[in-house]
């Protein structure tokens, strides 16, 4: 084990950079976890909206809900779902 002598300023700088790096990593991980919490599966979305899973999948395929695919599973962002529910589209009947 080697003994290293550094000045007070160098030690403060070393501690400051280490703390900044640790805090940055912490908040990046926290944001990623919060983003994942905001995602709802098709089943959860159907239960939330009181509709069938097939209805949710149909709305995804029509583009009414923006969805993300993670592996084979499909997730819908809570913010995207709220925006889709607020948006009212005019109905055009085909005759």
C-alpha positions as CSV (number, residue, x, y, z in Angstrom):
1,X,0.0,0.0,0.0
2,X,1.4,3.3,-1.0
3,X,0.9,6.6,0.8
4,X,-0.1,9.5,-1.4
5,X,0.2,13.0,-0.2
6,X,-2.1,15.6,-1.8
7,X,-3.0,19.1,-1.0
8,X,-6.3,20.2,0.5
9,X,-7.5,21.7,-2.8
10,X,-6.8,18.5,-4.7
11,X,-8.7,16.4,-2.1
12,X,-11.7,18.8,-2.2
13,X,-11.7,18.5,-6.0
14,X,-11.4,14.7,-5.9
15,X,-14.3,14.5,-3.5
16,X,-16.4,17.0,-5.4
17,X,-16.0,15.1,-8.7
18,X,-16.8,11.8,-7.1
19,X,-19.9,13.1,-5.4
20,X,-21.1,14.7,-8.7
21,X,-20.5,11.5,-10.6
22,X,-22.4,9.4,-8.0
23,X,-25.4,11.9,-7.9
24,X,-25.6,11.9,-11.7
25,X,-25.7,8.1,-11.9
26,X,-28.3,8.0,-9.1
27,X,-30.7,10.5,-10.8
28,X,-30.3,8.8,-14.2
29,X,-31.2,5.4,-12.7
30,X,-34.1,7.0,-10.9
31,X,-35.5,8.6,-14.1
32,X,-35.2,5.2,-15.9
33,X,-37.1,3.5,-13.1
34,X,-39.8,6.2,-13.0
35,X,-40.2,5.9,-16.8
36,X,-40.7,2.1,-16.5
37,X,-43.3,2.7,-13.8
38,X,-45.2,5.0,-16.1
39,X,-45.6,2.2,-18.7
40,X,-48.7,0.1,-18.6
41,X,-49.2,-3.3,-20.2
42,X,-52.1,-4.0,-22.5
43,X,-53.9,-5.8,-19.7
44,X,-53.4,-3.0,-17.2
45,X,-54.5,-0.4,-19.8
46,X,-57.7,-2.5,-20.6
47,X,-58.5,-2.7,-16.9
48,X,-57.9,1.0,-16.4
49,X,-60.2,1.9,-19.3
50,X,-62.7,-0.8,-18.6
51,X,-62.4,-2.2,-22.1
52,X,-61.2,-5.5,-23.5
53,X,-57.6,-6.2,-24.3
54,X,-58.6,-6.6,-28.0
55,X,-60.0,-3.1,-28.0
56,X,-56.7,-1.7,-26.7
57,X,-54.7,-3.7,-29.2
58,X,-57.0,-2.4,-32.0
59,X,-56.5,1.2,-30.9
60,X,-52.7,0.6,-30.9
61,X,-52.8,-0.8,-34.4
62,X,-54.9,2.1,-35.6
63,X,-52.5,4.6,-34.0
64,X,-54.8,6.0,-31.4
65,X,-52.4,4.9,-28.6
66,X,-48.6,5.2,-28.9
67,X,-47.1,2.0,-27.7
68,X,-43.6,0.7,-27.1
69,X,-42.5,-2.9,-27.6
70,X,-40.1,-4.4,-25.0
71,X,-39.2,-7.8,-26.2
72,X,-42.5,-9.5,-27.1
73,X,-44.6,-7.3,-24.7
74,X,-46.4,-4.1,-25.6
75,X,-46.4,-1.2,-23.2
76,X,-48.3,2.1,-23.3
77,X,-47.0,5.2,-21.7
78,X,-49.3,6.8,-19.1
79,X,-48.7,10.2,-20.6
80,X,-49.5,9.0,-24.1
81,X,-52.6,7.3,-22.8
82,X,-53.8,10.5,-21.1
83,X,-53.1,12.6,-24.2
84,X,-55.1,10.1,-26.4
85,X,-58.0,10.2,-24.0
86,X,-58.1,14.0,-24.1
87,X,-57.9,14.2,-27.9
88,X,-61.3,14.1,-29.6
89,X,-61.2,13.1,-33.2
90,X,-64.1,13.8,-35.5
91,X,-65.9,10.7,-36.8
92,X,-66.2,10.3,-40.5
93,X,-68.6,7.7,-41.6
94,X,-68.0,5.8,-44.7
95,X,-71.0,5.3,-46.9
